[in-house]
Amino acid sequence: MSNFSISGNIADIHSRRIFPGAVEVENGKIKSIIENDNSYSNFIIPGFIDSHIHIESSMLAPSEFAREAVKKGTVATVSDPHEIANVCGMDGIEFMLENAKSTPFKFFFGAPSCVPATTFETAGAEITAADIDVLLSKPEIKYLSEMMNYPGVLYEFPDVMAKLDIAKKAGKPIDGHAPGLKGEQAMKYISAGISTDHECFSLEEAFDKINYGMKVLIREGSAAKNFETLKTLISTHTNDVMLCSDDKHPDDLIVSHIDDLVKRAINDGTDFFDIMQATVINPINHYNLEVGMLRVGDYADFIVVDDLKNFNIQQTYINGTKVAEMGNSLIPSVNINPINQFNCEMKTADDFKISAQDKQIRIIEALEGQLITNQLIEDALIVDNFYEADISRDILKISVINRYNNAKPAVGFIKNFGLKKGALAGSIGHDSHNIIAVGTSDEMLAKAVNMIIESKGGIVAVDESEAKLLELPIAGLMSTEPAAEVARKYQEIDKKAKELGSSLRAPFMTLSFMALLVIPSVKLSDLGLFDGTDFQFINVAV
C-alpha cells in the first residue's frame, strides 16, 4: 500500500461536477483532493460495483474472477454464494470467503436464504435458520441473499419467516427474487422486509415494485438480459436502481463487465452522474459496503479512464493499490484447493427412455435471453411404445440426474435448443446443481452425462465422433485455471454446441436454468417435470 498522487479530471459524483485536479492517497485512503487549472485528457472516477452476482457462474474461483474483473474497472461485487452452498453447504461458503481473502478485490457475500431452493429437488446441503444466524453475525456477510421462495413469503412459511426475522434483527438488508410478481402479492412480499429484486423483465413490473418501496437491480447477464428494457429507470428512478450481472460466463467476462453497461447507458444519452449513482452510490449505501466513492477520507477505490464515452479502463485502484493497468491484471494467482461433492453411478441409454402414454406431451419452451419458459403441448414422436426426441420439430430430450445419490434420471422434452445431433450436459444446473443434459438421442444423453460423472463436474458437448469437455473441479461449478484459459475452453465447447445445431446465444447458460424451479412456468428437477406457477409436479404425458 503506497502513498502517491494522481492527476486528471476528477468526477465528484455527490456534487455532480467534474474538475481538473489531483488525488492524494495515503495508507489506502484518499488524504486530499486538490482542484487545479491544468488540462487533462484522462478522467478519475469511482470504481464500478456489481450489485448482484453469483461468482460461481463465471466458472472461476473468486481469486481468478477478481483478476479479470479489475481489468474492467470493477472494484467490488455483492455476491450470493448460494450455488456452492447448494452443493457443499457451509463448507462451500467458507471456501468462497477464504479464497476471496487472498485478493485485494472487495467481495461482499450474502447468507444464502434458499438452500435448497425448493423441496422439489435434491440438493447437496441445507442452510438452516440457525446457519443464517451464524452467517449474518459475520461482518463480511452483508445481507440475506435472494429470497427465491416467494410463495413461502406470501403464505408465511415458518422457516422462511424465521430467516427474514434473523436478517431484520441483524440489521442487514434482504435481497429478493420474485419474477413477475405484481400488485397485492408484490406489496405483501416487499412488506416482509425484502428490499431488492433483480428479476424484473418489464417496466410495468419494475414500476410496481419501486412504488412499493423496493430497489430494482437492472440485470444484464450471459443468459438473462433486461438492460435494454429497463435502462430508462436509471434516469427516471435514479435513486431506486442498481446494475448487476447475476450470472456471467467466462467468455463474456473477459470482454466486459459493468463497464459495458455504463458505456451503453452514456451512449444512449443517460446522464453520467445518474449512471454513477446507480453503479456506485446506491449499492454502497444499500448494502453498507466499505468501498470508496472518491471523497476525502474514503478508501482509494477508483479507476482512470480515457474519456467518458469510450470508457477504456487505463488503471484500477483498490485501497490505494494499483490492481490493473492497460488491460493487464496486477493481482497474482493463488493456489486453490478444490472442494466438491459428487456421488452417482454411470448411466446407460435405457435410463433415459420414457414409456409412451398419451399421444401428446408437455414441452418446455426455452426462450432466448430469458430465464422464464413457456409450456407447450404437442403430439409426441412414439417409436416402439417409447417417446423419442423429434429432431425435425426441434423437440429434444432433456434430463436432470441426481449427482448426490444414485437415482433414475428425470426425463422430459424441450424446444428451441436446435440440436441436429449429439448432446450437451453440465453439472451446473441451478440451483441444486444436479447434472442437466439435452440431447437428440438416449445414447448421446448417456455419453454426455457419463463424461460429467467421470470428471466429477464440468460442461461437455458431444456427438458420435468428438467430445469437448471443460472440467470444473470446484464443486462441479468452477475451474482452478485462469480466466483466459477457462474462457478459451468454454468458447470451444460453445462453438461445438453451435456446430451441433444450437441456435441459442449461450446454450449452456440457458441449459443451466432449465432446472430452476422457482422461475415459471415449467422446468425439470431430478424428481420430475415441475409447474413453477402452481408449484407442483406435472406429467410429461398430457
C-alpha positions in Angstrom: 0.0 0.0 0.0 1.9 3.1 -1.3 1.4 6.8 -0.9 1.0 8.7 -4.2 -0.7 11.4 -6.0 -2.6 11.0 -9.3 -3.9 13.8 -11.5 -6.8 14.0 -14.0 -10.3 15.2 -14.5 -11.9 14.2 -11.2 -15.6 13.1 -11.1 -17.3 14.3 -7.9 -20.4 12.2 -8.1 -22.0 13.7 -5.0 -21.8 17.3 -6.1 -22.3 16.2 -9.7 -19.4 18.1 -11.1 -16.1 17.3 -12.9 -13.0 19.3 -12.4 -9.2 19.1 -13.1 -7.2 18.2 -10.0 -5.0 15.8 -8.1 -6.0 12.9 -5.7 -3.5 12.3 -2.9 -3.5 8.8 -1.5 -2.1 7.8 1.9 -2.3 4.4 3.7 -5.0 3.2 1.3 -7.3 6.2 1.7 -7.8 9.5 0.0 -5.9 12.1 2.0 -6.9 15.1 -0.2 -8.4 16.1 -3.5 -7.0 19.4 -4.8 -8.6 21.3 -7.7 -6.3 23.0 -10.2 -6.3 24.8 -13.5 -4.4 22.2 -15.5 -5.7 20.4 -18.6 -6.0 16.6 -18.6 -7.3 14.1 -21.1 -7.9 11.3 -18.6 -10.7 11.0 -16.0 -10.6 9.7 -12.5 -13.9 8.2 -11.4 -15.1 5.8 -8.7 -14.8 2.1 -9.4 -17.8 0.0 -10.5 -19.8 -2.3 -8.3 -21.8 -5.3 -9.5 -24.7 -5.2 -7.1 -25.7 -8.9 -7.5 -23.7 -11.7 -8.9 -23.0 -15.4 -8.4 -19.3 -15.7 -8.8 -19.7 -19.4 -9.5 -21.4 -18.6 -12.8 -18.1 -17.2 -14.1 -16.7 -20.8 -13.6 -13.8 -19.1 -11.8 -12.8 -19.1 -8.2 -13.2 -15.7 -6.6 -9.5 -15.1 -6.7 -9.4 -15.6 -10.5 -12.7 -13.7 -11.0 -11.1 -10.7 -9.3 -8.0 -10.8 -11.5 -10.3 -10.5 -14.6 -12.9 -8.1 -13.2 -10.4 -5.4 -12.2 -9.4 -5.0 -15.8 -13.0 -3.9 -16.5 -12.9 -1.3 -13.7 -14.9 -3.4 -11.2 -13.7 -3.0 -7.6 -16.4 -4.8 -5.7 -19.2 -7.3 -6.0 -22.3 -8.1 -3.9 -22.0 -11.8 -4.2 -24.5 -14.5 -3.4 -22.7 -17.9 -2.8 -25.8 -20.0 -2.9 -24.6 -22.0 -5.9 -21.7 -23.6 -4.0 -23.8 -23.7 -0.8 -26.3 -25.9 -2.6 -23.5 -28.3 -3.3 -21.3 -28.1 -0.2 -23.3 -26.2 2.4 -21.5 -24.1 5.0 -18.1 -25.6 3.9 -18.8 -24.1 0.4 -19.5 -20.6 1.8 -16.3 -20.8 3.9 -14.4 -21.8 0.8 -15.6 -18.7 -1.0 -14.8 -16.4 1.9 -11.3 -17.8 2.4 -10.4 -17.7 -1.3 -11.7 -14.2 -1.6 -9.5 -13.0 1.2 -6.4 -13.9 -0.9 -7.1 -10.9 -3.2 -7.4 -7.2 -2.6 -10.7 -7.2 -4.6 -13.8 -6.3 -2.4 -16.1 -9.3 -2.3 -19.2 -8.8 -0.2 -21.0 -12.0 0.4 -24.6 -12.8 1.4 -26.1 -15.5 3.5 -28.0 -17.9 1.1 -31.6 -17.9 2.1 -32.9 -20.8 0.0 -30.6 -23.8 0.2 -32.2 -25.9 -1.1 -34.2 -23.6 -3.3 -37.2 -25.8 -3.0 -38.2 -29.1 -1.5 -39.0 -30.4 -5.0 -35.4 -31.3 -5.9 -32.3 -33.0 -4.4 -29.6 -30.6 -3.2 -26.2 -31.4 -1.6 -26.8 -29.4 1.5 -29.2 -27.4 3.6 -28.7 -23.9 5.1 -31.0 -23.7 8.1 -32.2 -20.6 10.0 -29.6 -21.4 12.7 -26.9 -21.3 9.9 -28.3 -18.0 8.7 -27.9 -16.6 12.2 -24.3 -17.7 12.3 -23.5 -16.3 8.9 -25.2 -12.9 9.5 -23.2 -12.4 12.7 -20.0 -12.2 10.5 -19.1 -8.7 9.4 -18.1 -9.9 5.9 -21.7 -11.3 5.4 -23.5 -8.1 4.3 -27.1 -9.3 3.6 -29.6 -12.1 3.4 -29.3 -13.2 -0.2 -32.2 -13.6 -2.6 -35.4 -15.0 -1.1 -36.5 -17.1 -4.0 -39.2 -18.9 -2.1 -41.7 -16.1 -2.7 -44.7 -18.5 -2.1 -43.1 -19.1 1.3 -43.2 -15.4 2.0 -46.7 -14.9 0.7 -48.0 -17.8 2.7 -45.8 -17.1 5.7 -44.0 -20.4 6.0 -42.4 -20.5 9.5 -38.9 -21.4 8.3 -38.9 -18.6 5.7 -40.2 -16.0 8.1 -37.6 -17.1 10.7 -34.8 -16.3 8.2 -36.3 -12.9 7.4 -36.6 -12.1 11.1 -33.0 -13.0 11.7 -31.8 -10.7 9.0 -34.0 -7.8 10.3 -32.6 -8.3 13.9 -29.1 -8.3 12.4 -29.9 -5.0 10.7 -28.9 -6.4 7.3 -30.8 -6.0 4.0 -32.8 -8.8 2.4 -32.5 -9.4 -1.3 -35.5 -10.6 -3.3 -36.2 -12.8 -6.2 -39.8 -12.6 -7.4 -40.2 -12.8 -11.2 -43.5 -11.4 -12.5 -44.8 -10.6 -9.0 -47.1 -7.5 -9.1 -50.0 -5.9 -7.3 -51.0 -7.1 -3.9 -48.7 -10.0 -4.0 -45.7 -7.8 -4.7 -46.8 -5.5 -1.9 -47.0 -8.3 0.6 -43.7 -9.8 -0.5 -42.0 -6.4 -0.1 -43.7 -5.6 3.2 -42.0 -8.7 4.7 -38.8 -6.6 4.6 -37.5 -7.7 1.2 -35.7 -4.7 -0.3 -34.4 -5.6 -3.9 -35.3 -7.6 -6.9 -33.2 -8.4 -10.0 -35.8 -10.5 -11.8 -37.9 -7.7 -13.4 -38.4 -8.2 -17.1 -40.9 -5.4 -17.8 -41.1 -1.8 -16.9 -44.6 -2.3 -15.6 -43.3 -4.9 -13.1 -40.4 -2.6 -12.1 -42.6 0.4 -11.6 -44.9 -1.7 -9.4 -42.0 -2.9 -7.2 -40.4 0.6 -6.9 -43.7 2.1 -5.9 -44.0 -0.4 -3.1 -40.5 0.6 -1.8 -38.2 -1.9 -3.5 -34.9 -1.2 -5.2 -34.7 -2.7 -8.8 -31.4 -4.3 -9.8 -31.2 -4.0 -13.6 -29.7 -7.3 -14.8 -27.6 -7.9 -17.9 -26.0 -11.4 -17.6 -25.0 -14.1 -20.1 -28.5 -15.5 -20.3 -31.0 -13.1 -18.8 -30.7 -9.6 -20.4 -33.0 -6.9 -19.1 -30.9 -3.8 -19.6 -32.5 -2.6 -22.8 -36.0 -2.9 -21.4 -35.2 -1.3 -18.0 -32.5 1.2 -18.7 -34.8 4.3 -18.7 -35.2 3.7 -14.9 -31.6 5.0 -14.5 -32.9 8.4 -15.5 -36.5 8.3 -14.1 -35.9 6.4 -10.8 -32.2 7.2 -10.3 -32.2 6.5 -6.5 -34.0 3.2 -6.8 -31.9 1.2 -9.2 -28.6 -0.6 -9.4 -26.8 -2.6 -12.1 -25.9 -6.3 -11.9 -24.9 -9.3 -13.8 -26.5 -12.1 -11.8 -24.7 -14.7 -13.9 -21.7 -14.0 -16.1 -20.0 -16.7 -18.1 -16.2 -16.6 -18.6 -16.2 -15.8 -22.3 -18.4 -12.7 -21.6 -16.4 -11.6 -18.5 -13.1 -11.4 -20.4 -14.8 -9.0 -22.8 -16.7 -6.7 -20.4 -18.5 -6.4 -17.1 -20.4 -3.4 -15.6 -18.2 -1.1 -17.7 -20.2 -2.2 -20.8 -23.5 -1.1 -19.2 -22.1 2.2 -18.2 -20.8 2.8 -21.7 -24.1 1.8 -23.3 -26.1 4.0 -20.9 -23.9 7.0 -21.6 -24.0 6.4 -25.4 -27.8 6.2 -25.2 -28.0 9.6 -23.6 -28.1 8.8 -19.9 -26.6 11.4 -17.6 -23.2 10.4 -16.4 -24.0 11.2 -12.8 -27.2 9.2 -12.9 -25.4 6.1 -14.1 -22.7 6.6 -11.4 -25.5 7.0 -8.8 -26.8 3.6 -9.8 -23.4 1.9 -10.2 -21.6 3.3 -7.1 -23.6 5.3 -4.6 -26.8 3.1 -4.4 -25.1 -0.3 -3.8 -22.7 1.2 -1.3 -25.5 2.9 0.7 -27.9 0.0 0.4 -25.6 -2.8 1.4 -23.3 -0.7 3.7 -20.2 -1.5 1.7 -16.7 -0.4 2.7 -16.0 0.9 -0.8 -14.7 4.4 -1.6 -16.7 7.0 -3.7 -13.8 9.3 -4.5 -14.1 11.6 -1.5 -11.6 12.7 1.1 -11.3 10.1 3.8 -12.7 7.3 1.5 -10.9 4.1 0.6 -8.9 4.8 -2.5 -11.1 2.7 -4.8 -11.2 4.4 -8.2 -10.4 3.9 -11.9 -8.8 6.0 -14.6 -10.5 6.1 -18.0 -9.5 7.7 -21.2 -12.8 9.6 -21.6 -16.5 9.4 -20.6 -17.7 8.0 -23.9 -15.4 5.0 -24.7 -14.6 4.2 -21.0 -11.4 2.4 -21.8 -10.0 1.4 -18.4 -6.4 2.6 -18.0 -5.9 1.9 -14.4 -7.8 0.4 -11.4 -7.0 1.0 -7.8 -8.4 -0.7 -4.7 -7.4 0.6 -1.2 -4.7 2.6 -3.0 -3.1 -0.4 -4.6 -2.9 -0.5 -8.4 -4.6 -3.8 -9.4 -4.9 -3.3 -13.2 -3.2 -1.3 -15.9 -4.0 -1.1 -19.6 -5.8 -4.4 -19.7 -3.4 -6.3 -17.5 -4.2 -7.6 -14.1 -1.6 -6.9 -11.4 -3.3 -9.3 -8.9 -1.2 -12.6 -8.7 -2.8 -16.0 -8.9 -3.0 -18.1 -5.8 -3.1 -21.9 -5.2 -6.6 -23.3 -5.0 -7.6 -26.4 -3.1 -10.9 -27.6 -4.7 -14.0 -28.6 -2.6 -16.6 -30.9 -4.2 -19.5 -33.4 -3.6 -20.2 -35.9 -6.4 -21.6 -39.4 -5.9 -23.6 -41.2 -8.6 -23.1 -44.1 -10.9 -22.7 -44.1 -14.7 -25.8 -44.2 -16.8 -27.0 -46.2 -19.8 -29.1 -45.2 -22.8 -32.0 -47.2 -21.3 -32.0 -44.9 -18.3 -33.3 -42.1 -20.5 -36.3 -44.0 -22.1 -39.8 -42.8 -21.4 -42.7 -45.2 -21.9 -45.4 -43.7 -24.1 -48.8 -43.0 -22.5 -50.9 -40.4 -24.3 -50.2 -39.1 -27.8 -49.5 -35.6 -26.6 -46.7 -34.4 -24.3 -45.8 -31.3 -22.3 -42.7 -29.5 -23.6 -40.5 -26.9 -22.0 -40.1 -23.9 -24.4 -36.7 -22.2 -23.7 -36.6 -18.5 -24.6 -33.6 -16.6 -25.8 -32.3 -14.2 -23.2 -34.8 -15.2 -20.6 -35.0 -17.5 -17.5 -38.7 -17.9 -17.8 -40.1 -20.6 -20.0 -43.4 -21.5 -21.6 -45.3 -24.8 -21.6 -46.2 -26.2 -25.0 -48.4 -29.2 -25.7 -47.7 -31.1 -28.9 -48.0 -34.5 -30.5 -45.2 -36.9 -29.4 -43.0 -39.0 -31.7 -43.6 -42.5 -30.5 -41.3 -45.4 -31.5 -41.9 -48.9 -30.1 -44.1 -47.5 -27.4 -41.4 -45.1 -26.2 -41.4 -41.3 -26.5 -38.4 -40.2 -28.6 -36.8 -36.8 -29.5 -38.1 -35.4 -32.8 -35.2 -33.5 -34.3 -37.3 -32.4 -37.3 -39.5 -30.4 -35.0 -36.7 -29.4 -32.6 -38.3 -31.4 -29.8 -35.3 -32.8 -27.8 -35.0 -34.8 -24.7 -33.9 -33.0 -21.5 -32.8 -34.9 -18.4 -31.8 -34.0 -14.8 -29.7 -36.6 -12.9 -29.2 -36.6 -9.2 -25.4 -36.2 -8.6 -25.5 -36.6 -4.8 -27.1 -40.1 -4.8 -27.7 -42.8 -7.3 -31.2 -42.5 -8.8 -33.1 -42.8 -12.0 -32.8 -39.7 -14.2 -35.8 -37.5 -14.7 -36.5 -37.0 -18.4 -38.7 -34.6 -20.3 -38.8 -32.6 -23.6 -37.6 -29.2 -24.6 -37.8 -26.9 -27.6 -35.5 -24.2 -29.0 -32.2 -25.8 -28.4 -32.0 -26.7 -32.1 -29.5 -29.6 -31.9 -29.4 -31.7 -35.0 -27.1 -34.3 -33.5 -25.3 -35.1 -30.2 -25.9 -33.8 -26.7 -24.9 -31.1 -24.2 -24.5 -31.7 -20.5 -23.2 -30.0 -17.4 -23.0 -30.1 -13.6 -24.2 -26.5 -13.4 -28.0 -26.9 -13.0 -29.5 -24.1 -10.9 -29.9 -24.2 -8.1 -29.2 -27.7 -6.8 -26.6 -28.3 -9.4 -27.5 -31.8 -10.4 -26.4 -32.9 -13.8 -28.5 -31.5 -16.6 -28.4 -32.6 -20.2 -30.2 -32.1 -23.5 -29.8 -34.4 -26.5 -31.0 -35.8 -29.7 -31.0 -39.5 -28.6 -30.8 -41.6 -25.4 -27.3 -42.8 -26.5 -26.0 -39.3 -26.8 -27.5 -38.3 -23.5 -25.8 -41.2 -21.8 -22.4 -40.3 -23.4 -22.6 -36.7 -22.3 -23.8 -37.4 -18.8 -21.2 -40.1 -18.2 -18.4 -37.7 -19.1 -19.7 -35.3 -16.4 -19.9 -38.1 -13.8 -16.4 -39.4 -14.7 -14.8 -36.0 -14.3 -16.9 -35.2 -11.2 -18.1 -31.9 -12.7 -17.9 -29.8 -15.9 -19.7 -29.0 -19.1 -19.5 -31.1 -22.3 -20.6 -31.1 -25.9 -20.6 -34.5 -27.7 -21.5 -36.2 -30.9 -20.7 -39.6 -32.3 -17.1 -38.8 -33.1 -16.0 -36.0 -30.8 -16.3 -34.6 -27.3 -15.3 -31.2 -25.8 -15.1 -31.0 -22.0 -14.3 -28.3 -19.6 -13.6 -29.8 -16.2 -14.9 -27.9 -13.1 -13.3 -29.5 -10.1 -14.5 -26.9 -7.5 -18.0 -28.1 -6.6 -18.6 -29.0 -10.2 -19.1 -25.3 -10.7 -15.7 -23.6 -11.0 -12.3 -24.2 -12.5 -8.9 -23.7 -10.8 -7.5 -22.3 -14.0 -7.1 -18.6 -15.1 -10.0 -16.8 -16.7 -8.4 -16.7 -20.2 -7.9 -20.5 -20.2 -11.3 -21.2 -18.9 -12.8 -18.8 -21.4 -10.9 -20.4 -24.3 -12.1 -23.9 -23.3 -15.6 -22.6 -22.8 -15.6 -20.9 -26.3 -14.5 -24.2 -27.8 -17.4 -26.1 -26.2 -19.8 -23.3 -27.1 -18.6 -23.4 -30.7 -19.1 -27.2 -30.7 -22.7 -26.8 -29.3 -23.5 -24.4 -32.2 -21.9 -26.8 -34.7 -24.3 -29.4 -33.3 -27.1 -27.0 -34.3 -27.9 -24.9 -31.3 -29.3 -21.5 -32.2 -29.1 -20.1 -28.7 -26.6 -17.4 -28.0 -25.5 -19.0 -24.7 -26.8 -22.6 -24.8 -25.0 -23.8 -21.7 -26.2 -20.8 -19.7 -29.7 -21.4 -20.9 -29.5 -25.1 -20.1 -28.3 -24.5 -16.6 -31.5 -22.6 -15.8 -33.9 -25.3 -17.1 -33.8 -26.8 -13.6 -34.5 -23.6 -11.8 -37.9 -24.4 -10.4 -38.6 -21.0 -8.8 -38.8 -19.4 -12.3 -42.1 -20.1 -14.1 -43.6 -21.6 -16.0 -42.3 -25.2 -16.4 -38.9 -26.7 -15.5 -37.3 -30.1 -14.8 -35.8 -31.2 -11.5 -34.2 -34.5 -10.7 -37.6 -35.6 -9.3 -39.6 -34.7 -12.4 -41.4 -32.1 -14.6 -42.4 -29.1 -12.5 -45.0 -26.4 -12.8 -43.3 -23.3 -11.5 -46.5 -21.3 -11.4 -48.6 -23.7 -9.3 -45.6 -25.1 -7.6 -46.4 -28.8 -8.2 -45.2 -31.7 -10.3 -46.9 -32.5 -13.6 -46.7 -35.4 -16.0 -44.8 -35.3 -19.3 -47.8 -37.0 -20.9 -50.9 -34.9 -21.2 
